[in-house]
């Protein structure tokens, strides 16, 4: 009897004295992490090929496992690395005259979206993300494209919408894509503009997420594990862009927007 009690007491002491790092490892190494790695590769592939769509692949699916706030932090760790890798190529080809007002508006709008993310219930946030993607898909499905004036005011308007939605959900690519792809320039310039915008978005959203207390040890650890897989996917995606015609790039971007909107709404 006393021997049994001693064994139980020893086990309890071991549990209580478990190293925090060991507890963290046991917390993150789950079946969900394997699924998240697969999602990360797919998101990286999309990001590398189109220059923008990684978060729209990853955010809805990861939110079902980790919740929107943690998922956004996980995604952004790899997203920032992918963006940093693509940035030098894009910076040489970007239309900076058009992008400067758009980027400024994005930076101004992101904090408001991130604040809203912290205030709403988890289930509601996931539903809103699905609706955002679905609305974007319906716009594309209808064949609508922006044909209005271009310049500082239209660019800033697109930037405000994009920044707010990205700060809230990480899925604000639709206003950006609709505006940038509507300009009749080579696909290489369109992709470069998207990469620059996504780079600014990634670093700004991550900054405000950290300030708001949305990053913890588990999110950081998961992000660090998934990031190399995202980079691998992005490397493959960037290689595909170099080998496929520009029209394939544009068509793929629009089709993915439709498919993602439908799939997330159903889930």
N, C-alpha and C positions, 0 to 999 in steps of 0.2 A: 504493500500500500504506500509506504513512505517513499519507496524507490520510484513508484509511478508518479507521485506528487513532485519528486525531485526532477524527473524528466520533463514534466509539464512546466515546472517553474523555469528550467533551463531554456526551454523552447520559447517561453514568453519573454525572457530576458533577451534572447537573440533577436526576436522580432522587434522589440522596443529599441534595441541598440543598433538596428540595421543602419548601415551607412546611407546618407541621403542620396549619394550618387547611385548606389545600388537600387534604391527605391525608384529613382528616376528612370533607370534603364528598364526595370521590370514594368514600369508604367507605360513606356512608349513602345517596347518591343511586342507588338500584338499583331493579330491577323489584319486589323485595320491599317497598320503601317504598310504591310505588303500591298494592300489595295491602293493606299495613298502613293506609293512608289510608282505603281502602274499609271495612276492618274497624272503624276508628276511628269513621267516620260511623255505621255500623250500631250499634256499641256506645253511642254518644252518643244515638242515637234511642231505644234501649231504656232507657237511664238516664233520659232526660228524660220518657219516657212512664210508666214504672213506678216510677221513683225508686231502682232498685237493680240492674238486670240487666246493666249495661254490661260489667263485668269478665267475666261468664260468657259473653258473646258473644266478647270479644276475647282473653282469656287462652289458651284452648286453641288457637286458630288462630295467634296470634302466637308462641306457644311453639314451634310447628313451624318457624318462620323464625329466631327470635332466641334461643330458649331461655327457660326459665321466669323466671330472675332478671332478665335484661334486659327481657323482656316486661312483667313486673310494674312495673318502673320507668317504662317508656314509658306504660303504661296509666294509672298513678297521676298523672302530670303533668296530663294532660287531665281525669282523673277528679276531681282536686282543684278544678280550675277550674269544672267542671260543678257539683260539689257546692256550691261557694261561691256560685254563681249561684242555685241553688235554695234555699239555706239560709234566707234571710230569709222566704220564703213559708212554708217548713215550720216554722220556729221558732214562728210564731204559732198553729199548728194541732196541734202535737205534744202527746201525752199524757205530760208530763214525769214524772209520778208513777210510771208504769210503765217509762218509758225509762231513768231514772237508774240503777237497779241493772243493767239490761241493758248500758248503755254502759260502766259501771265494769268489768264482767266482760270485756267486749270488749277494753278497754285492757290489762287484766292478762294476757289469754291471747295476744295478738298476738305478743309477743316469742318465746314458745316455738315458735309456728308458723314464724316467720321464721328462727329458728335451724335448724329441721329442713330448711327449703328450701335452705339453704347446704350441708347435709351430704350430701344424696342425689344420685344420678346423674340426669342430664338425662332419659333415657328413662323411668326409673322415676317421676320427678315427673310427666311428661306422662300416663303411664298412671294414676297415682293421681288426677290431676285429672279424667280421664275417668270413673273409677269414682265419684268423689264426686258428679259431676253426674248420672251414671246412677242412683245410689241415690236421689238427690233426686227424679229423674223417676219412678222406680218407686213411691215413696211417694205422689206425686201421682196417678199412674195408677191406683193401687189405691183412690183416693178417701179415703185416711186424712187426718184432720185432728186437730190437738191439741184435746182436749176436757177436759183436766185443769184443776187449780186455777191461778189467776193470782195474781201477787204478786211479792215481791222474790226468793224462792228460784227459782221457775220462770223468771222473767225472767233472773236471773243465770246459770242453767244454759244457757239458749238463748244468752246472750251469750258464755259460755265456749266453747261449741262453735263459734259463729260466728267469734269472734276467732281461735281456733287455726287453723281451716280457712282463714280469710282471710290470716293471716300466712304460711301455707304455700303457698297456691295462688291467692289473690285471688278464689276462687270459693266463699266461705262464705255465700252468700246464702240457701241453703236453710233452715237452722235459723231464720234471722231471718224469712224469708217465712212459713214454716210457723207460727211463733209469732204474728207480728203479724197475719197475715191471718185467723187463727182467731178473733180477737176481733170480735164483731158490732158494729162501729162503721162510720160512713160511710167510703167509699173515700178521701175527701179526708184523713181523719185517718190511715188506714192508710198512705197514700203519704207523708204528712208524717213519720210515725215512721220509715219506711224511709229517707227522705232524710237525716234526722238521723243515723241509725245509719251509713249509708254515708259520710257526711261525716267522722265520727269515725274510722271504719275507714281511709279513704283517707289522712288525715293521719298517723295512727299508723303504719300499715304503711310509708308512704314514709319516715318518720323512722327507723325501725329498719332499713330497707333501706339508707339512706345510712350509718348508723352501722356496719352490717355490711360496707360496701364494695361494695354491689351496684349502685351507680350510677357509670357512667363517661361520658366525653364523647359517645360514640356514642348511648348510651341517652338522654341529656339532649337531644341535637340531634334525634333522632327524635321524642321526646316533644313538643318544642316545635313541630315541623312538623305533627304529627298533632293536637295539642290544639285548634287553631281549627276543624278539621273535626269533632272530637268536640262542641265547643260548638255548632256549627251543627246537628248531629244532635239534640242535647239541646233546643235551642230549638224545633225542629220537633216533637219528641216531647212537650214540655211543652204546646205548642199543641194537639196531638191530645188530650191528657188533658182539656183544658178543654172540648173539643167532643164527646167521646164519653161515653156513660153509665158510671157507676161499675162496673156489673157487667161491662162490657167490659174495664175495667182489670184486674179480678181474674182473669177468664178468660184474658186475654192473658198475664198473668204466669205462670199455671200451665201454659199450653200451651207457652210459650217454654222453660220449665224442662224439659219433656218432650222437646221437639225438640232442644234443645242437648245434653241427656244422650245421646240416641241418636246424634246426628251426631258428637260427639267420640269416643264409644266406637268407632264404625265407622272413623273416621280413624285 
